[in-house]
């Protein structure tokens, strides 16, 4: 089938586009290649993961309404995986308008295009950050998510509300996928896994927030990609209201942040100097996904344990960035 993937030069998007192509789908891949982090890393991802499969990534900004509508009119995608967004919790404190433009205006353009050019299913990225101040763990999709602690999370909550309205009004089948701390080779350089790994390789210190008393449901990117394909293949029906489904996609095994740092140290063969500090605004102490819905729906079962996932990440980082940075 024809599948549009937005954010296809991004971390998760490149793996999803690759997995779709490998199973025989025709992928229409777009990305804005913005400079939130080095666009060269995005181009190198595409060259490594997608170009060998014959997939090219067209430059397109989803906040450009006319460009999005023209893309749908020309390509007529049957299904859409919308991953393009302004990511990052902490950056949302510095550049809030970028989040409204990319995450709210951009999402509106996508769902309007799905309305004008009907699709079988729209699966889009939400986030574990949406659970915000909720302390009832593990996080379940049925929980109220009305207490976001970052603008990034608030924009993703807005996406879910917008999706419900459009699913209800226009019958567009949609799935919101709440991703939990994704890591792996070709990851985002602003996230802790790469920040810690690059520090280990360069001998630089790291900041460890909340005095290290944090836990994250680290989930390997290949498990996330498998989850995205599973979600995409199972559009929701409208039997119980609007055809909107919300799914947690995480490993379901939170890991102490200090344990994750130790695994990086072991793989790198070097200790990391730690500078403990207070909690950052917008951060969450713990994330923990209840993944029963995805498991029951399509057999979602993450395969890569943290002990097996960290060494290849460190090896890729050494290869890509160099052992001495």
Backbone bond lengths (Angstrom), bond angles and torsions (degrees), N, CA, C in turn:
res aa  C-N    CA-C-N  psi(-1)  N-CA   C-N-CA  omega(-1)  CA-C   N-CA-C  phi
1 X - - - 1.453 - - 1.520 109.31 -
2 X 1.334 116.39 164.40 1.459 121.80 175.10 1.527 108.79 -86.34
3 X 1.333 116.57 120.33 1.459 121.71 -178.79 1.519 109.17 -123.35
4 X 1.314 116.29 122.76 1.458 121.13 174.50 1.521 108.93 -87.29
5 X 1.317 116.55 129.08 1.461 122.00 174.73 1.523 107.80 -118.89
6 X 1.320 117.19 115.35 1.461 120.60 174.37 1.526 108.43 -92.57
7 X 1.332 116.38 151.42 1.460 119.29 -174.85 1.515 111.85 69.76
8 X 1.331 116.78 31.65 1.467 121.25 -171.89 1.516 113.68 -73.13
9 X 1.331 118.33 -15.80 1.465 120.40 174.97 1.517 111.01 -91.88
10 X 1.321 116.60 -1.98 1.460 121.02 178.34 1.514 111.81 -78.74
11 X 1.318 115.47 177.93 1.462 121.85 -175.54 1.528 111.26 -60.62
12 X 1.318 116.94 -62.02 1.465 119.77 -178.91 1.521 110.52 -70.34
13 X 1.317 116.65 -40.44 1.460 120.10 -176.49 1.508 113.91 -58.90
14 X 1.322 117.41 -39.27 1.464 119.81 -178.76 1.526 111.20 -67.05
15 X 1.322 117.07 -38.30 1.469 120.17 177.89 1.531 110.96 -69.12
16 X 1.325 116.53 -39.02 1.461 119.78 179.01 1.524 110.52 -66.32
17 X 1.329 116.98 -45.62 1.466 120.08 178.82 1.527 110.90 -60.67
18 X 1.328 116.44 -39.43 1.461 119.63 177.88 1.519 111.50 -63.76
19 X 1.342 117.08 -46.45 1.467 120.62 -178.01 1.528 111.14 -63.78
20 X 1.326 117.61 -40.11 1.465 120.31 177.57 1.524 111.07 -62.95
21 X 1.325 116.85 -44.22 1.462 120.93 -179.96 1.522 111.27 -64.43
22 X 1.323 116.33 -41.06 1.469 120.58 -178.04 1.521 112.20 -63.84
23 X 1.322 116.24 -27.55 1.471 117.56 179.57 1.527 112.34 -92.43
24 X 1.347 116.93 -0.73 1.444 119.97 171.57 1.512 116.59 109.11
25 X 1.331 118.35 1.61 1.459 119.84 176.70 1.527 110.47 -76.23
26 X 1.326 116.47 153.57 1.458 121.59 172.24 1.520 107.68 -90.02
27 X 1.308 116.83 118.18 1.458 121.69 -175.13 1.525 110.47 -100.82
28 X 1.318 114.94 127.36 1.467 122.36 171.15 1.526 104.69 -100.97
29 X 1.324 116.95 110.80 1.462 121.09 -169.60 1.525 110.48 -112.82
30 X 1.340 116.03 130.10 1.464 120.35 178.33 1.530 109.43 -135.97
31 X 1.332 114.55 155.39 1.463 121.09 177.74 1.532 107.62 -162.49
32 X 1.320 116.58 149.46 1.471 119.52 179.41 1.518 112.63 -83.97
33 X 1.343 117.21 -16.60 1.467 122.18 -176.05 1.541 110.59 52.01
34 X 1.329 116.94 43.17 1.470 118.24 -179.58 1.527 110.61 -70.51
35 X 1.323 116.09 172.83 1.460 120.45 -172.85 1.526 113.05 -103.79
36 X 1.337 117.62 27.61 1.467 120.02 173.33 1.526 110.06 -54.77
37 X 1.324 116.24 -40.93 1.462 121.55 163.98 1.518 107.30 -136.04
38 X 1.306 117.28 172.68 1.464 123.15 -170.23 1.534 112.13 -50.65
39 X 1.331 118.51 114.68 1.467 120.05 178.44 1.520 113.31 -61.07
40 X 1.331 117.44 -20.07 1.463 118.85 179.00 1.523 110.99 -64.21
41 X 1.326 117.47 -34.85 1.460 120.15 176.43 1.527 109.82 -62.29
42 X 1.307 117.58 -38.68 1.464 120.79 178.16 1.521 110.84 -65.49
43 X 1.335 115.73 -43.01 1.465 118.78 178.88 1.527 110.96 -64.56
44 X 1.334 116.07 -38.28 1.468 119.61 179.23 1.525 111.46 -68.57
45 X 1.323 117.24 -35.26 1.473 120.57 174.46 1.521 110.21 -58.48
46 X 1.325 114.23 -49.45 1.464 119.29 -178.86 1.525 110.33 -59.78
47 X 1.333 116.15 -43.19 1.464 119.98 -179.21 1.521 111.57 -63.43
48 X 1.335 116.89 -36.18 1.466 120.43 -176.42 1.527 112.79 -82.89
49 X 1.338 117.22 -40.40 1.460 120.55 -170.27 1.527 113.86 -100.77
50 X 1.336 117.65 -29.05 1.458 119.78 -171.16 1.522 114.49 -115.27
51 X 1.298 117.35 -40.63 1.474 119.37 -178.03 1.523 112.92 -57.42
52 X 1.356 119.66 -41.13 1.473 118.76 178.39 1.527 113.47 -60.79
53 X 1.334 116.74 -20.02 1.462 120.85 179.21 1.527 111.64 -95.76
54 X 1.323 116.39 2.75 1.454 120.19 179.55 1.515 114.37 83.05
55 X 1.330 117.06 16.09 1.459 121.03 -179.78 1.527 109.16 -97.20
56 X 1.307 116.71 125.40 1.459 121.65 173.78 1.526 108.20 -108.21
57 X 1.322 116.42 153.43 1.459 121.42 -177.56 1.525 108.71 -115.24
58 X 1.314 115.66 111.94 1.466 122.15 179.95 1.522 109.75 -75.26
59 X 1.321 116.92 139.43 1.458 120.17 177.68 1.520 109.17 -79.58
60 X 1.321 115.60 120.89 1.460 121.85 -179.26 1.517 109.28 -156.38
61 X 1.322 116.14 134.49 1.457 123.00 178.98 1.525 108.12 -98.84
62 X 1.335 117.77 119.22 1.465 119.69 -176.93 1.524 112.12 -66.63
63 X 1.336 117.46 -15.53 1.469 119.89 175.68 1.524 112.21 -77.12
64 X 1.322 117.34 -5.73 1.462 122.85 177.06 1.530 108.04 -91.35
65 X 1.317 115.91 99.24 1.464 121.58 -173.49 1.522 112.48 -57.02
66 X 1.303 117.17 -45.81 1.468 120.27 -175.96 1.528 111.35 -67.89
67 X 1.330 116.36 -38.53 1.464 119.38 178.69 1.525 111.24 -65.13
68 X 1.324 116.91 -40.20 1.469 120.58 179.47 1.526 110.43 -65.13
69 X 1.322 116.55 -46.37 1.463 119.24 -178.92 1.524 111.27 -63.82
70 X 1.328 116.44 -39.70 1.466 119.92 178.67 1.528 111.06 -64.43
71 X 1.323 116.78 -38.51 1.464 121.26 178.45 1.530 110.76 -61.57
72 X 1.327 116.93 -47.71 1.470 120.39 179.90 1.526 110.84 -64.16
73 X 1.332 116.50 -40.93 1.463 119.72 -179.06 1.525 111.93 -64.27
74 X 1.331 115.71 -35.98 1.467 119.77 -177.98 1.525 112.01 -81.34
75 X 1.320 117.31 -44.78 1.467 120.56 -171.03 1.525 113.69 -91.88
76 X 1.324 118.09 -24.14 1.464 122.56 179.30 1.538 112.85 49.72
77 X 1.318 118.12 58.87 1.465 119.01 179.65 1.523 111.23 -63.77
78 X 1.325 115.36 143.70 1.461 119.97 176.23 1.534 110.74 -83.74
79 X 1.299 115.31 -36.99 1.466 120.48 177.64 1.526 108.87 -135.99
80 X 1.328 115.48 156.48 1.457 121.01 -174.80 1.521 109.39 -132.40
81 X 1.334 115.90 133.09 1.468 122.12 169.66 1.525 105.89 -113.01
82 X 1.309 115.90 107.10 1.462 120.91 -175.50 1.531 109.24 -99.04
83 X 1.328 115.04 105.06 1.466 121.59 -178.56 1.522 112.07 -116.54
84 X 1.331 118.00 -10.45 1.454 120.78 -179.47 1.524 110.06 -65.11
85 X 1.319 116.54 130.76 1.469 121.25 179.96 1.514 108.74 -169.97
86 X 1.325 114.85 161.29 1.459 119.00 166.83 1.515 106.43 -85.91
87 X 1.322 115.66 111.80 1.462 120.95 -174.69 1.524 110.75 -95.79
88 X 1.325 114.91 171.99 1.451 120.98 174.16 1.519 113.09 100.56
89 X 1.325 115.92 122.48 1.459 121.10 179.23 1.527 110.63 -72.12
90 X 1.322 117.51 -49.50 1.467 120.38 -171.71 1.527 112.27 -70.56
91 X 1.324 117.29 -34.47 1.465 120.40 -179.64 1.527 110.83 -66.56
92 X 1.329 116.64 -23.55 1.467 119.15 179.64 1.518 111.76 -67.99
93 X 1.336 117.53 -17.51 1.461 120.69 174.59 1.527 110.91 -75.77
94 X 1.332 116.37 -24.46 1.459 121.12 -175.85 1.528 113.13 -96.31
95 X 1.301 117.08 -35.07 1.466 121.07 -173.46 1.523 110.77 -132.56
96 X 1.325 117.80 63.54 1.471 119.62 -173.04 1.519 114.06 -61.20
97 X 1.329 117.66 -34.70 1.467 119.12 -177.09 1.524 112.81 -67.64
98 X 1.332 116.42 -27.23 1.463 119.23 175.97 1.529 110.57 -62.88
99 X 1.323 116.95 -33.21 1.464 121.21 -178.93 1.524 111.27 -72.78
100 X 1.332 116.51 -38.96 1.461 118.72 177.25 1.522 110.38 -67.31
101 X 1.312 116.87 -41.22 1.463 120.69 -179.01 1.525 111.27 -64.03
102 X 1.329 116.58 -52.81 1.467 120.05 -174.56 1.526 112.05 -76.71
103 X 1.330 116.99 -43.08 1.462 120.33 -169.42 1.515 113.80 -90.05
104 X 1.321 117.84 -30.85 1.461 120.15 -179.69 1.531 110.44 -99.14
105 X 1.335 116.86 -57.51 1.466 118.69 177.21 1.526 111.24 -61.03
106 X 1.332 116.38 -43.43 1.461 120.04 -179.81 1.512 112.13 -61.69
107 X 1.333 116.67 -42.49 1.462 119.89 179.62 1.525 110.95 -66.66
108 X 1.338 116.43 -39.38 1.455 119.01 177.43 1.525 110.65 -60.05
109 X 1.328 117.50 -41.34 1.461 120.16 178.32 1.526 111.58 -61.33
110 X 1.324 116.54 -38.98 1.473 120.07 179.83 1.517 111.18 -67.09
111 X 1.334 117.65 -47.38 1.472 118.13 -176.93 1.522 111.45 -72.11
112 X 1.329 117.19 -29.34 1.466 119.50 173.92 1.528 110.16 -66.33
113 X 1.324 117.03 -39.50 1.464 120.25 177.50 1.521 110.65 -66.27
114 X 1.328 117.26 -37.71 1.467 120.56 176.88 1.526 110.97 -66.42
115 X 1.323 116.59 -28.59 1.461 121.11 175.78 1.526 110.84 -73.35
116 X 1.327 116.93 -45.02 1.468 121.35 -176.99 1.518 112.20 -74.13
117 X 1.324 116.37 -31.63 1.465 122.19 -178.78 1.529 106.82 -126.68
118 X 1.323 118.39 82.08 1.457 122.59 -167.50 1.534 114.24 -50.61
119 X 1.324 114.88 138.08 1.457 122.30 178.76 1.525 109.11 -120.87
120 X 1.319 115.89 160.85 1.458 120.88 179.49 1.527 111.81 -74.64
121 X 1.341 116.03 -30.70 1.464 119.09 -174.17 1.520 108.98 -167.25
122 X 1.328 115.76 136.18 1.457 122.74 170.98 1.523 108.13 -116.69
123 X 1.324 116.87 115.46 1.463 122.38 174.24 1.519 107.12 -106.91
124 X 1.327 117.64 126.61 1.465 119.58 -174.52 1.522 111.48 -132.67
125 X 1.317 114.36 155.84 1.459 121.47 -176.09 1.512 111.01 -79.78
126 X 1.318 114.84 124.27 1.454 121.63 164.74 1.530 106.25 -111.38
127 X 1.301 119.08 -154.13 1.460 119.91 -173.22 1.524 111.95 -156.43
128 X 1.322 115.95 151.14 1.463 120.37 173.36 1.516 111.38 -66.29
129 X 1.345 117.11 -20.78 1.463 120.50 178.63 1.519 111.95 -62.09
130 X 1.321 116.93 -16.53 1.452 120.94 -178.34 1.530 111.58 -65.13
131 X 1.331 116.98 -22.35 1.468 119.90 -179.39 1.522 112.21 -73.31
132 X 1.330 117.00 -19.65 1.454 122.74 168.46 1.515 115.09 50.45
133 X 1.335 115.66 -122.61 1.464 121.78 -174.16 1.524 112.99 -80.50
134 X 1.316 117.52 1.91 1.459 120.82 179.38 1.530 110.37 -63.03
135 X 1.319 116.96 130.86 1.470 121.42 179.77 1.526 112.37 -109.64
136 X 1.318 116.92 0.21 1.463 121.82 179.33 1.525 108.18 -82.76
137 X 1.336 117.33 102.52 1.454 120.87 -177.36 1.521 110.05 -118.92
138 X 1.354 119.11 157.55 1.464 126.00 -2.37 1.525 111.87 -65.98
139 X 1.337 115.28 155.38 1.454 120.58 -178.18 1.516 110.51 -71.34
140 X 1.320 115.34 129.93 1.463 122.18 178.95 1.524 109.61 -114.62
141 X 1.305 116.06 147.30 1.460 120.69 -177.48 1.522 112.53 -61.82
142 X 1.326 117.18 -23.54 1.467 121.21 -177.71 1.525 113.09 -81.06
143 X 1.336 117.63 -9.07 1.457 119.71 -178.43 1.521 111.58 -69.77
144 X 1.343 115.78 151.82 1.457 120.21 173.07 1.526 109.31 -69.95
145 X 1.314 115.98 140.43 1.467 120.60 -178.15 1.525 109.10 -127.15
146 X 1.309 115.47 54.99 1.464 121.02 -174.51 1.525 112.81 -102.83
147 X 1.341 117.74 13.26 1.462 120.38 -178.09 1.525 111.19 -129.74
148 X 1.335 118.57 59.67 1.470 119.27 177.53 1.518 110.38 -65.76
149 X 1.337 116.61 149.32 1.469 120.48 -179.92 1.522 111.20 -114.71
150 X 1.331 117.40 13.65 1.462 121.42 173.76 1.520 108.09 -149.91
151 X 1.326 116.01 154.17 1.460 119.88 177.04 1.520 110.34 -64.97
152 X 1.340 117.14 -35.96 1.467 120.03 176.78 1.525 110.30 -54.28
153 X 1.335 116.86 -49.78 1.462 120.80 179.81 1.522 110.96 -63.25
154 X 1.331 116.61 -37.19 1.463 119.92 179.84 1.528 111.05 -64.42
155 X 1.333 117.55 -38.51 1.473 119.22 178.50 1.516 111.25 -66.67
156 X 1.331 116.82 -35.11 1.460 119.18 177.49 1.528 111.14 -70.89
157 X 1.342 116.10 -35.07 1.454 119.01 173.37 1.520 111.24 -63.30
158 X 1.326 116.10 -38.77 1.465 120.50 176.12 1.527 110.69 -61.83
159 X 1.328 116.89 -39.88 1.466 120.47 177.19 1.528 110.82 -58.36
160 X 1.314 116.97 -44.55 1.465 119.66 -178.49 1.529 110.96 -65.09
161 X 1.331 117.47 -38.88 1.463 120.61 178.10 1.529 110.98 -67.90
162 X 1.330 116.29 -41.56 1.461 120.33 177.50 1.526 110.09 -62.47
163 X 1.326 116.29 -41.21 1.463 120.57 179.59 1.522 110.79 -62.69
164 X 1.323 116.64 -41.08 1.465 119.07 179.22 1.525 110.69 -61.51
165 X 1.334 115.88 -43.28 1.457 119.40 -179.37 1.531 111.34 -62.55
166 X 1.331 117.15 -45.20 1.468 120.41 -178.23 1.527 111.57 -71.70
167 X 1.319 116.99 -35.16 1.460 119.06 175.80 1.525 110.02 -64.11
168 X 1.324 115.73 -41.70 1.462 120.51 -179.43 1.532 111.62 -68.30
169 X 1.329 116.49 -45.60 1.456 120.74 -173.99 1.529 113.38 -75.65
170 X 1.339 114.97 -37.99 1.464 118.54 -169.47 1.531 113.50 -120.71
171 X 1.326 117.03 1.87 1.461 120.48 175.72 1.512 114.70 68.53
172 X 1.332 117.75 26.48 1.465 121.01 179.60 1.522 109.12 -81.55
173 X 1.331 119.16 117.78 1.471 119.87 177.62 1.528 110.41 -68.87
174 X 1.314 116.55 126.84 1.452 121.18 -177.47 1.526 110.65 -138.21
175 X 1.338 114.51 149.72 1.461 121.53 173.85 1.519 108.86 -131.42
176 X 1.319 116.00 125.49 1.462 121.82 173.39 1.520 108.08 -94.08
177 X 1.322 116.24 124.16 1.474 121.34 -177.19 1.525 108.93 -108.31
178 X 1.317 115.90 113.17 1.462 121.20 -179.34 1.531 108.75 -89.98
179 X 1.331 115.49 104.10 1.457 121.49 -177.51 1.535 110.34 -82.43
180 X 1.327 114.58 143.21 1.462 121.90 176.57 1.528 108.99 -113.63
181 X 1.328 116.05 133.36 1.467 127.71 -176.93 1.528 114.33 -0.21
182 X 1.324 115.29 95.15 1.461 122.16 -175.06 1.533 109.47 -92.15
183 X 1.332 116.45 136.04 1.464 121.32 179.72 1.522 109.23 -140.10
184 X 1.326 115.74 166.13 1.456 121.24 177.42 1.514 110.52 144.23
185 X 1.333 117.77 175.78 1.463 121.39 176.54 1.526 111.72 -57.32
186 X 1.313 115.70 146.60 1.462 124.26 -178.41 1.525 112.19 69.75
187 X 1.347 115.87 24.31 1.455 120.27 -177.46 1.518 113.56 -73.54
188 X 1.333 114.27 177.53 1.463 120.77 -179.57 1.527 110.00 -78.78
189 X 1.331 118.17 132.38 1.459 120.96 -176.26 1.521 114.04 -73.33
190 X 1.346 117.51 -10.71 1.465 119.95 179.04 1.522 112.03 -89.30
191 X 1.325 117.67 -6.45 1.461 120.28 -177.37 1.529 111.09 -94.39
192 X 1.336 114.99 155.86 1.462 121.16 -173.59 1.532 114.01 -54.28
193 X 1.339 120.90 -43.09 1.470 118.52 -178.20 1.530 113.68 -54.65
194 X 1.345 117.17 -44.59 1.464 118.57 179.24 1.521 111.73 -78.31
195 X 1.310 117.81 -35.91 1.463 119.70 177.39 1.527 110.55 -59.57
196 X 1.316 116.47 -44.54 1.463 120.53 -179.23 1.524 111.06 -68.98
197 X 1.328 116.44 -42.20 1.465 119.66 -178.32 1.519 111.01 -65.48
198 X 1.307 117.50 -44.74 1.463 119.81 179.88 1.528 110.96 -65.17
199 X 1.320 117.15 -33.67 1.457 120.04 176.18 1.525 110.93 -65.75
200 X 1.336 116.34 -40.27 1.461 119.79 178.30 1.524 110.65 -61.62
201 X 1.331 117.03 -39.45 1.458 120.96 -176.25 1.530 112.30 -76.44
202 X 1.333 116.27 -27.92 1.458 120.00 -176.16 1.518 113.87 -98.82
203 X 1.341 116.42 -12.46 1.459 119.89 -177.29 1.511 114.23 81.34
204 X 1.321 117.16 12.81 1.463 120.55 178.85 1.526 110.74 -86.00
205 X 1.320 117.13 155.02 1.472 120.12 178.06 1.523 110.72 -78.10
206 X 1.317 116.41 162.79 1.465 121.95 175.01 1.520 109.20 -122.08
207 X 1.317 115.51 153.83 1.450 121.15 170.57 1.516 108.71 -89.78
208 X 1.319 116.64 130.47 1.457 121.67 177.81 1.525 106.70 -116.39
209 X 1.321 115.17 109.57 1.456 119.87 -171.97 1.528 112.14 -79.74
210 X 1.314 114.42 158.74 1.475 122.90 -179.58 1.524 111.35 54.57
211 X 1.332 115.08 34.81 1.469 121.83 179.92 1.522 112.29 56.30
212 X 1.320 116.63 24.68 1.462 120.98 178.96 1.509 114.79 84.82
213 X 1.322 117.30 -1.18 1.472 120.64 -177.04 1.528 110.18 -87.39
214 X 1.324 114.38 69.35 1.455 121.41 179.62 1.522 109.53 -139.65
215 X 1.329 114.90 151.23 1.460 120.98 177.53 1.529 108.33 -133.13
216 X 1.330 114.72 139.53 1.458 120.01 -179.31 1.524 109.90 -131.40
217 X 1.335 114.59 144.09 1.461 121.21 176.78 1.533 107.61 -87.49
218 X 1.336 115.60 72.38 1.467 120.80 -177.84 1.526 109.87 -61.84
219 X 1.340 115.81 128.63 1.461 121.80 -176.02 1.522 108.94 -130.33
220 X 1.335 115.95 127.38 1.461 119.48 -177.04 1.519 110.15 -69.05
221 X 1.315 115.79 143.71 1.458 121.60 -175.26 1.525 112.18 -62.05
222 X 1.314 118.65 -31.66 1.466 119.34 178.67 1.528 111.04 -69.44
223 X 1.329 117.59 -34.27 1.466 120.44 174.36 1.523 110.72 -67.80
224 X 1.323 116.33 -37.86 1.462 120.02 176.53 1.524 110.10 -63.14
225 X 1.332 117.35 -44.57 1.469 120.16 -179.89 1.520 111.01 -60.57
226 X 1.333 116.62 -42.10 1.469 119.23 176.80 1.530 110.63 -62.15
227 X 1.328 116.43 -38.10 1.457 120.02 178.20 1.514 112.44 -66.08
228 X 1.324 116.99 -38.86 1.462 120.62 178.60 1.524 110.36 -63.18
229 X 1.323 117.27 -44.78 1.461 119.80 179.33 1.524 111.21 -64.04
230 X 1.322 116.68 -40.09 1.457 119.76 177.25 1.518 111.95 -62.29
231 X 1.333 115.93 -43.22 1.465 119.70 178.34 1.523 110.84 -64.36
232 X 1.335 116.56 -42.87 1.465 121.40 -178.43 1.522 111.54 -61.50
233 X 1.319 116.36 -35.12 1.460 121.63 -176.62 1.521 113.39 -78.42
234 X 1.332 117.14 -5.05 1.470 120.28 -177.18 1.531 109.94 -128.67
235 X 1.325 117.07 74.74 1.466 119.69 178.83 1.521 110.90 -61.92
236 X 1.319 116.84 143.95 1.469 118.87 176.88 1.516 110.65 -74.59
237 X 1.326 116.03 152.32 1.452 121.17 173.13 1.517 109.58 -98.19
238 X 1.302 116.80 179.55 1.457 120.54 -178.80 1.512 113.73 -106.07
239 X 1.340 116.16 21.10 1.461 119.46 -174.58 1.526 112.48 -62.20
240 X 1.345 116.76 -30.58 1.461 120.36 -176.44 1.531 110.09 -118.15
241 X 1.317 116.44 42.85 1.451 119.95 179.92 1.509 111.35 109.67
242 X 1.324 116.40 -149.01 1.456 121.13 -178.21 1.524 110.44 -61.96
243 X 1.344 116.93 143.11 1.476 119.57 -179.80 1.529 111.59 -77.32
244 X 1.327 115.32 65.89 1.461 121.89 177.54 1.519 108.84 -126.42
245 X 1.339 115.08 132.57 1.470 120.76 176.71 1.519 108.53 -123.43
246 X 1.323 116.44 143.73 1.465 122.05 175.12 1.518 107.75 -116.91
247 X 1.344 116.18 130.16 1.458 121.00 -177.42 1.519 110.98 -130.93
248 X 1.320 116.08 133.06 1.458 121.38 166.95 1.520 109.09 -78.60
249 X 1.337 116.57 132.67 1.459 121.10 171.68 1.530 107.37 -125.28
250 X 1.305 115.60 97.46 1.453 123.30 177.35 1.514 108.52 -145.66
251 X 1.311 116.87 -179.56 1.460 118.97 177.95 1.524 111.25 -81.89
252 X 1.331 117.10 -30.35 1.456 120.29 -178.97 1.514 113.04 84.61
253 X 1.343 116.67 19.94 1.462 121.68 178.99 1.527 109.33 -140.36
254 X 1.329 118.25 86.51 1.469 119.09 -179.26 1.522 111.65 -61.34
255 X 1.333 115.46 144.48 1.459 123.10 -176.86 1.525 108.51 -121.99
256 X 1.322 116.66 137.94 1.455 120.02 174.14 1.523 109.38 -60.30
257 X 1.328 116.48 135.19 1.454 120.47 -179.62 1.525 111.33 -57.20
258 X 1.328 116.99 -38.86 1.462 120.01 -179.67 1.522 111.37 -65.95
259 X 1.321 117.67 -32.36 1.458 121.23 176.12 1.523 110.26 -66.69
260 X 1.316 116.95 -40.15 1.455 120.55 178.24 1.527 110.29 -62.92
261 X 1.313 117.10 -41.36 1.461 121.27 177.71 1.523 110.58 -62.80
262 X 1.328 117.02 -40.93 1.465 120.84 178.96 1.528 111.26 -62.15
263 X 1.326 117.55 -38.93 1.466 120.18 178.98 1.524 110.89 -65.23
264 X 1.330 116.72 -37.96 1.465 119.56 176.18 1.524 110.38 -64.93
265 X 1.313 117.39 -42.63 1.465 121.24 178.73 1.528 110.89 -60.03
266 X 1.324 116.69 -43.52 1.455 120.54 -179.82 1.521 111.32 -63.12
267 X 1.331 116.59 -44.42 1.467 120.49 -178.54 1.525 111.51 -68.91
268 X 1.331 116.24 -34.65 1.468 119.99 -179.41 1.524 112.35 -83.81
269 X 1.315 116.63 -17.74 1.465 120.50 -177.62 1.517 112.51 71.29
270 X 1.320 116.92 23.73 1.463 121.31 -178.18 1.526 109.71 -143.52
271 X 1.331 115.38 145.87 1.459 120.55 174.81 1.524 109.27 -80.86
272 X 1.310 115.50 153.66 1.460 121.70 177.73 1.519 108.37 -113.99
273 X 1.317 116.00 127.54 1.469 119.73 175.78 1.523 108.74 -71.34
274 X 1.326 116.54 129.41 1.460 121.20 -175.73 1.525 110.04 -112.21
275 X 1.305 115.10 133.48 1.452 121.46 175.03 1.518 108.00 -117.48
276 X 1.306 114.92 105.84 1.458 120.82 -174.52 1.527 110.28 -79.04
277 X 1.317 115.17 139.00 1.456 119.96 -177.05 1.524 109.78 -146.48
278 X 1.326 115.43 -179.68 1.457 120.20 -176.07 1.531 111.11 -78.73
279 X 1.318 114.76 170.00 1.453 121.68 178.56 1.518 110.43 -62.65
280 X 1.310 116.32 138.00 1.450 121.75 176.86 1.535 110.81 -82.77
281 X 1.333 118.58 142.58 1.470 120.09 174.55 1.530 110.68 -56.79
282 X 1.320 115.70 135.17 1.458 120.80 178.11 1.515 114.44 92.06
283 X 1.344 117.76 -13.55 1.459 120.50 -178.75 1.531 111.60 -79.72
284 X 1.321 114.99 161.68 1.460 122.15 176.14 1.525 108.22 -117.72
285 X 1.314 116.81 145.03 1.465 121.00 -178.04 1.523 110.49 -71.42
286 X 1.320 116.99 -39.68 1.469 119.90 -175.60 1.519 110.28 -147.09
287 X 1.336 115.69 144.22 1.467 121.54 169.02 1.526 108.21 -126.78
288 X 1.319 115.74 142.55 1.461 121.03 -174.24 1.529 106.79 -159.10
289 X 1.324 115.95 113.30 1.467 121.46 -174.74 1.524 111.34 -91.56
290 X 1.322 115.66 130.10 1.457 121.89 163.55 1.524 105.86 -88.05
291 X 1.310 118.27 113.64 1.470 121.97 -172.91 1.530 112.82 -108.16
292 X 1.324 116.87 20.45 1.461 119.15 -175.82 1.528 112.59 -61.73
293 X 1.328 118.06 -37.62 1.460 119.45 -178.39 1.521 111.60 -61.79
294 X 1.340 116.76 -46.44 1.468 120.00 178.98 1.524 111.10 -65.73
295 X 1.318 116.74 -36.05 1.465 120.24 178.84 1.527 110.62 -65.46
296 X 1.324 116.79 -43.22 1.461 120.43 -179.82 1.526 111.70 -70.47
297 X 1.327 116.76 -32.82 1.460 120.78 -175.88 1.522 112.80 -74.81
298 X 1.333 116.56 -47.00 1.470 118.28 -176.29 1.526 113.46 -143.19
299 X 1.320 116.80 22.09 1.456 119.59 175.02 1.515 114.21 73.48
300 X 1.309 117.40 27.62 1.464 121.27 -179.60 1.519 110.02 -57.25
301 X 1.322 115.90 123.01 1.467 121.25 -177.88 1.527 108.57 -150.11
302 X 1.331 118.26 92.99 1.461 120.65 179.39 1.524 111.82 -53.35
303 X 1.339 115.70 136.80 1.463 121.13 -171.64 1.525 114.16 -106.79
304 X 1.334 117.51 -17.74 1.469 119.78 -170.20 1.524 110.28 -107.21
305 X 1.328 115.67 107.48 1.460 121.60 178.24 1.523 109.97 -72.03
306 X 1.312 115.72 157.24 1.453 120.50 -176.39 1.532 112.20 -59.66
307 X 1.320 117.60 -36.92 1.468 121.04 179.75 1.529 111.65 -64.39
308 X 1.329 116.31 -29.75 1.462 120.51 179.21 1.524 112.23 -89.82
309 X 1.332 117.27 -23.48 1.453 120.42 -175.79 1.511 115.00 -85.71
310 X 1.341 117.16 -28.51 1.461 119.48 -175.78 1.532 113.15 -71.56
311 X 1.354 121.25 -45.36 1.471 119.56 -178.18 1.526 114.35 -55.80
312 X 1.351 120.76 -44.15 1.468 118.44 177.04 1.520 112.80 -64.33
313 X 1.325 117.49 -31.82 1.462 120.16 175.84 1.526 110.43 -62.49
314 X 1.325 116.17 -46.57 1.468 120.47 -179.71 1.524 110.29 -65.11
315 X 1.337 116.86 -41.45 1.469 120.22 179.85 1.528 110.87 -63.14
316 X 1.346 116.74 -41.81 1.465 119.14 177.33 1.527 110.77 -63.91
317 X 1.300 116.47 -41.78 1.464 120.86 -178.58 1.531 110.59 -62.55
318 X 1.327 116.85 -41.24 1.455 120.79 177.86 1.525 110.63 -63.31
319 X 1.319 115.62 -39.67 1.453 120.18 -178.95 1.526 112.05 -70.83
320 X 1.324 115.71 -43.06 1.467 119.70 -173.90 1.527 112.62 -79.12
321 X 1.318 116.66 -46.78 1.460 120.56 -175.79 1.518 112.55 -93.94
322 X 1.345 116.82 -21.36 1.469 120.32 -177.53 1.514 110.15 97.02
323 X 1.318 114.61 145.15 1.465 120.27 -177.18 1.512 111.16 -65.46
324 X 1.313 118.41 -36.68 1.468 122.33 178.48 1.518 108.49 -109.66
325 X 1.329 117.25 114.71 1.457 120.00 -173.42 1.526 110.82 -109.86
